[in-house]
Amino acid sequence: MSDPADDPADGDTRSWAADAGDQAAEVLGGAGELATLKEFLGYMRDGVIRKALDVSDDAGGRAGVPSGTSIAWIVTHLAASERFWFCGLTVDDWAAVSAPPAGRPISAMIADYRNAITEAETILDCWDDLDRVQVRPPGGELRATARWILQHMITETARHAGHADILREQIDGSVGR
């Protein structure tokens, strides 16, 4: 009987192909856990930004669901989340820091989100141990490993990227990544 690891139907075909000597340019996840987590987070961040680009200020600020969620809210909330989880921003009122500033253009909110990502990446570039415990905010009581923080931000950003997908489709019919 053959080894199940030799059957691409029983596992990850990309890993199987690479193990079999395929000349694939890259093995997904082959750069290590930290690099893989950062890549997934970057992909989700890019998705949110793509959905926010070229949306009018009026449409970007308009709530598309009864909860009040708008593309402007998503971008503002995620900028605050980046700064809280990676940079140690103290947040006493998430509703307040997530509310898009009145009259601020969506382009400025996107620029602020990009700046928050750059600030977060500066911190992430110093992380080398995913098991290291981080305290948020600094001096605060919330303790989480670097791994947990990255996984949380991937899921948080992905969740809101999905919301942005739906809101953008409601605005102008745009679909896809």
VENDA-V735718 format. One record per backbone hydrogen bond with DSSP energy under -0.5 kcal/mol. CO is the residue of the C=O (numbers start at 0). NH is the residue of the N-H. E is the energy in kcal/mol with one decimal. If there is no record, write none. Layout:
BEGIN
co=CO nh=NH e=E
co=CO nh=NH e=E
END
This chain:
BEGIN
co=2 nh=5 e=-2.2
co=3 nh=6 e=-1.4
co=5 nh=7 e=-0.7
co=6 nh=9 e=-1.8
co=7 nh=10 e=-1.0
co=10 nh=12 e=-0.8
co=11 nh=15 e=-2.3
co=12 nh=16 e=-2.7
co=13 nh=17 e=-2.1
co=14 nh=18 e=-2.6
co=15 nh=19 e=-1.9
co=16 nh=21 e=-2.6
co=17 nh=20 e=-1.3
co=25 nh=27 e=-0.6
co=26 nh=29 e=-2.6
co=28 nh=31 e=-1.3
co=31 nh=35 e=-2.2
co=32 nh=36 e=-2.8
co=33 nh=37 e=-2.5
co=34 nh=38 e=-2.1
co=35 nh=39 e=-2.3
co=36 nh=40 e=-2.4
co=37 nh=41 e=-2.6
co=38 nh=42 e=-2.2
co=39 nh=43 e=-2.1
co=40 nh=44 e=-2.7
co=41 nh=45 e=-2.6
co=42 nh=46 e=-1.8
co=43 nh=47 e=-2.0
co=44 nh=48 e=-2.4
co=45 nh=49 e=-2.8
co=46 nh=50 e=-1.8
co=47 nh=51 e=-1.4
co=48 nh=52 e=-1.8
co=51 nh=54 e=-1.2
co=55 nh=59 e=-3.1
co=56 nh=60 e=-1.5
co=57 nh=61 e=-0.7
co=58 nh=61 e=-0.6
co=59 nh=71 e=-3.0
co=64 nh=67 e=-2.1
co=68 nh=63 e=-1.9
co=68 nh=64 e=-0.6
co=69 nh=73 e=-2.4
co=70 nh=74 e=-2.4
co=71 nh=75 e=-2.3
co=72 nh=76 e=-3.1
co=73 nh=77 e=-2.7
co=74 nh=78 e=-1.8
co=75 nh=79 e=-1.9
co=76 nh=80 e=-2.4
co=77 nh=81 e=-2.6
co=78 nh=82 e=-1.9
co=79 nh=83 e=-2.4
co=80 nh=84 e=-2.8
co=81 nh=85 e=-2.2
co=81 nh=86 e=-0.9
co=82 nh=86 e=-0.5
co=82 nh=88 e=-2.5
co=83 nh=87 e=-0.9
co=89 nh=91 e=-0.5
co=92 nh=96 e=-2.1
co=93 nh=97 e=-1.5
co=94 nh=98 e=-0.8
co=95 nh=98 e=-0.6
co=100 nh=103 e=-1.9
co=104 nh=107 e=-0.7
co=104 nh=108 e=-1.5
co=105 nh=109 e=-2.5
co=106 nh=110 e=-2.1
co=107 nh=111 e=-2.1
co=108 nh=112 e=-2.3
co=109 nh=113 e=-2.7
co=110 nh=114 e=-2.3
co=111 nh=115 e=-2.6
co=112 nh=116 e=-2.4
co=113 nh=117 e=-2.3
co=114 nh=118 e=-2.6
co=115 nh=119 e=-2.6
co=116 nh=120 e=-2.9
co=117 nh=121 e=-1.7
co=118 nh=122 e=-1.3
co=119 nh=123 e=-3.1
co=120 nh=124 e=-2.4
co=122 nh=125 e=-1.9
co=122 nh=126 e=-0.5
co=123 nh=126 e=-1.3
co=128 nh=131 e=-1.5
co=129 nh=146 e=-2.6
co=131 nh=145 e=-1.9
co=133 nh=143 e=-2.3
co=135 nh=141 e=-1.4
co=136 nh=139 e=-3.5
co=140 nh=142 e=-0.5
co=141 nh=135 e=-2.9
co=143 nh=133 e=-3.7
co=144 nh=148 e=-2.3
co=145 nh=149 e=-2.5
co=146 nh=150 e=-2.6
co=147 nh=151 e=-2.9
co=148 nh=152 e=-2.6
co=149 nh=153 e=-2.1
co=150 nh=154 e=-2.2
co=151 nh=155 e=-3.0
co=152 nh=156 e=-2.4
co=153 nh=157 e=-2.6
co=154 nh=158 e=-2.5
co=155 nh=159 e=-2.0
co=156 nh=160 e=-2.2
co=157 nh=161 e=-2.1
co=158 nh=162 e=-1.6
co=159 nh=163 e=-2.7
co=160 nh=164 e=-2.2
co=161 nh=165 e=-1.9
co=162 nh=166 e=-2.8
co=163 nh=167 e=-2.8
co=164 nh=168 e=-2.0
co=165 nh=169 e=-2.1
co=166 nh=170 e=-1.9
co=167 nh=171 e=-2.5
co=167 nh=172 e=-0.6
co=167 nh=173 e=-0.7
co=168 nh=172 e=-1.7
END
